[in-house]
Amino acid sequence: MSDVSAPASGLSVIPEVDAAALAAWLGGIGVEPQGESTCTRVGFGQSNLTYLLADEAGAKWVLRRPPVGNLLASAHDVVREARILSALSTTDVPVPHILGVCDDAAVAPVPLVVMEFVDGVVLDSMDKATALSPATRSAVGESMVATLAKIHAVDIDTVGLSDLASHKPYAARQLKRWSAQWEKSKTREVPELDALTARLSANIPEQRETRLVHGDFHIRNVMVDPGDGHVRAALDWELSTLGDPLADIGSTLAYWPAPGEAPLSAAPVELLDGFPDRDRLAACYLERTGRDAQALRFWHALGLWKVAIIAEGVLRRAQDNPGNRAASGVPTTTVIDGLVAKATTVADAAGL
């Protein structure tokens, strides 16, 4: 994971947390740092906040908490995220092991989740990505597709996630949910997004299966082995639900930049030599799973639409509370408008 703040002694760096009470709770779940401990905000995420706990002996753990400030209903549920990770620990999906969930108001006014530290690299900077060979970068793309296929092969009944979310048609649920999120978090009116919402709603493909959906699967939400490029852990499951698996690869394509496009990320590592392009990613997934290429075009457009709404929410939270701003900055209205325009172009090409 990548540091975005200097290490601070103790646990007081975590907002709204009683450091002494947290230390006592950690001891109760077997997390007992040796000597002086440090706590560091890590990752470029601007939703749930992630911290690396480390001690003098070299032991490390990861703590997650919701962002500071007013939260939208159903958003940033770290307890639900912990449930999903615990369920997946019995499968071949690579995820960190959950050590404990704290819901003690004497420790913090929000739930906290502590999990194992996975030793790997998140490719959220050009330096990290350029350190990999082109062959390793190619392996990262292949392993991401393989990991997504593993997620979509999970038997939700066997792992106890069949009640995670509704089994009603997923596209209609997504359109309803994210349209509502847009209305609650938007900073201005965007008629082009409203028009796209109407087009997507009128052109929903038939849903043929209901599977576990990660909901936010992109290169900055996986931890990879810098040696062979294999995914060691899929991270950030807060948007996970049950639905059409094509939605996940559609979101991955939405985040994946192409040459000449304005990238969403400040570090568009996917453009480096070796990484597969969007078309190759889509083809690899479809070859591996046998799913519908035409339906994927719809989900690519919807993925871009959803990412635009998420970006607007990040912008709104940063405006409301600067404590939620990550070192990578926040999306601009120009970036968000570009996502809407790109989604409209994809919808046009798909005949929607």
Buried (B, 14 or more C-beta within 10 A) or exposed (E): BBEBEEEBEBBEBBBEBBBEBBBEBBEEBEBEBEEEBBBBBBBBBBBBBBBBBBBEEEBBBBBBBBBBEEBEEEBBBBBBBBBBBBBBEEBEBBBBEBBBBBEBEEBBEBBBBBBBBBEBBBBBBBEBBEEBBEEBBBBBBBBBBBBBBBBBBBEBEEBEBBEBBEBEBBBEBBBEBBBBBBEEBBEEEBEBBEEBBEBBEEBBBEBEEBBBBBBBBBBBBBBBBBEEBBBBBBBBBBBBBBBBBBBBBBBBBBBBBBEEEEBBBEBBBBBBEBBBBBEBBBBBBBEBBEBBEEBBBBBBBBBBBBBBBBBBBBBBBBEBBEEBBBEBEBBEEEBBBBBBBBBBEBBEEBEB
